[in-house]
Amino acid sequence: MAEPSFLTAVRESYDTVAADYVERVPPPAEMDPLSRAMLAGFAELVRTAGLGPVADLGCGPGRITAHLAGLGVSAFGVDLSPKMIGLARNAYPDLRFTEGSMTALETGDDELGGILAWYSTHHTPSQWLPAVFAEFHRTLAPGGFLLWGDYVGDERLQPTHGYGRPVSYESHLMPLDRMVGLLGQAGLVVTARLEQEPGGRVKRPHACLLARKPERP
């Protein structure tokens, strides 16, 4: 089966901007306090539950993966872009990083204690999100946690440049309530939500959702 065109665009675009991304995107220490708090809370929940490792999906150069590891979580990263994975492996040789797509994870059923999808689903067209969230549900252990963070809105963006380079990806922004509904349809229960207005480096509304795969009866 041919690869969906949006995956090809994302891979090629992030291969193009990888080095510039590292220079322009601030590290976790420079994130806003609320986002750092959500990551810290997620790490504590996963660590306490002890159900398995965390997959950082769309990990880019691996900074957030390493941040989670520094919070005491067993974490590994997955990204479509070979160049991003190369940067991550060079920067954090003690952690595991693999090329892959969140549309078809190379992870067994019920293996993960947590999934982090941090500003990594907005390039996915809405018709593909049910398949992505079904993969999240399949690979999470019963009782496992998902932390999703991304921009929210109701528009399709088609930039020609990103991080100072030509890109061909698109961004598909969705209202937060619709995202909550799609997670629920996949069997994931949202337990906390944080909405933030634009401010500082972030020019668009953004949000975090904490969700959990129900434990078996």
N, C-alpha and C positions, 0 to 999 in steps of 0.2 A: 504494500500500500504506500502511495506517495505521501511524503511528509506534508502536513498542512502548511500553507504558504506563510501563515503568521509566525510559525516556529522558525522557518528559514530566515525571515526578516529579523526576528529578534536575535538569532544567533549571529548573523552577519553584521548587524548593527553594533552589538556589544563587543564583537571581535574588533570592530573598527575603533570604538571609543574606549577600550579597556584601560589603556595607560592614562588617558585624560580623565576618566572616571575616578581613578585613584587620586589624582591631583585635585579634583574639584569637589568631590563628595566628602563631607566631614566624617571623621572616625566616630565610633560610639561615644567616646568621652565628650564630644562636642554636640551630641544630640540634645534636644530639649529635655528638661527634667521629667516630664510626664511620659515620654516615650521610653526613656531609660528605666523609669519605674515599672512600666508594663513589662519590659524585658526581664527585669529583676524578679517581679512577681511570678511571671511564667517560669523562670528558671527554678525558683523555689518550689513551685507546685510540682514540676516534673521531677526534680531531685527528691522531693519527699515521697512522691508516689512510687518511684523506683520501678517503673514499668518498662524501661528501655531507653535507647538513645533518642536524641532529637535530630531530625533532618531539617537543615536550613535550606529551603528550596528557593532557588534563585539567589544563591549565596554571593554571586559576584566575586570580588577579590578576597572574600573570606573574613572580613573584619568582624561581622556580627557572629559568625561561627566561633571565632576565637574569643569574642566577648562572652558568649555563653559558656565556653569551656573555662574561662576565668571565673565564672560564677559557680563552678563545680558541676557542670552538666557535661555528660558524654555527648558530644555533638559532631556531626559531619555535614559537609556541604555538597549540594548538587546544583549544577548550572548548565544551561545550554551552550554557553560560549567556551570553546576550548582555551581562548586567550585569558578569559577571566579565571578559569580553573588553573591555568599555568601560573598566573600571578598569586593565586591563593596558596598553591603548593609551595611556591618559592618563599612566600612570606611566613607560612605556618607549616613547616615540614613535618611537625609531629601530629598534625590533624589529617583527616581523610577528606579528600575532595574528588568528586567524580562528575563526568559529563552525563547529562541526562535531562529528561523532560518531566515536568510534573503531570503531564497528561498520561504518562505510562511509566510509573516508578519501578525501578528494579529492586524492589523491596518486598519481602513476603508479607502475607496477611498478619495483622496484629503484632507487628514487630517493633513499632515505634512508641516510645513513651511520650513523644511530643513532635509536633511539626511547627516550624516557623515559616510563615509566608510573609516576608517583610518587604513591602513595596515591590512585589514580584508577580502579582496577578493582573495588574492593570493593562498589560500587553495582550491579555487573553480575551478574544471576542466572547461576548456574553453566552453565545450558544455552546461554547466549549466549557464554560465553568461547571455545569453539572458533572461532566466527566472528570474534571480536575478534583472537585470536591468528593466525588465517589472514590477516587484514588486516596484522598486524605483519609476517608472513613475506612477504607479497606486496610490500609497499612498501619493505622493507629491501633494500639492495644485497647481493649475495653477499659475505660477510665482514663485514657490518654488525652492529652491537651493539644489544642491548636491555638497559636497566636497569629492572627492576621492583622497586618497593618498596611494601609495604602491610602491613596487619594480617593475622595468621593465626589460625586457630582452626577451629571446626566448629560454626557457629551462624548463624542468621538473625536480624538485629536490625531492629526496627521502631520507631525512635525517633519521638516526636511533636514533639520540639524539638531544634534543633541551633544552636549559636552564639547561643543566646538567642532564637531565633525558631522559629515553627512550621515543620515540614518534613514532606514526605510520602515521601522516599526511603527505601529499605531498604539494609542492608549485609549482604552474603553472605560470611562468613568461611570460608576453606577451609584444610585442612592444607597445609603447605608441600610435602610430597611429592606431593600431588595436583596442585598448581600446576606443579611440575616436570614431571609426567607430561603435563599438557595442553600445555605449551610444546613438549615433545618430539613429541607427536602433530602439532603444527603445523609441525614441521620445524626448530625452534629448539633448539640444543644449549646446555644450562646448563653454564657453565664455572666459576662461583663462586657461593657462597651464604653469607649472613650472617644468623644468627638472633639476636634480642635479646629478653630478657625485659622485662617492664614496668619502667619507671623514670622518674623525673623527671616531665615532663608527659605521657608516654605511659603509658596505663593498661592496655594490652593487649599481648600478644606481637606482635612485628612482625619483618619480615625483608626482605632484599634478595636478588635473583637477578640475576646477570649472564649473559646468553645471547647466542649468536651464530648468525646464519644461515650455514650452510656455504658455503664458496666453491665455485664450479663446478669440476668435475674438469678 
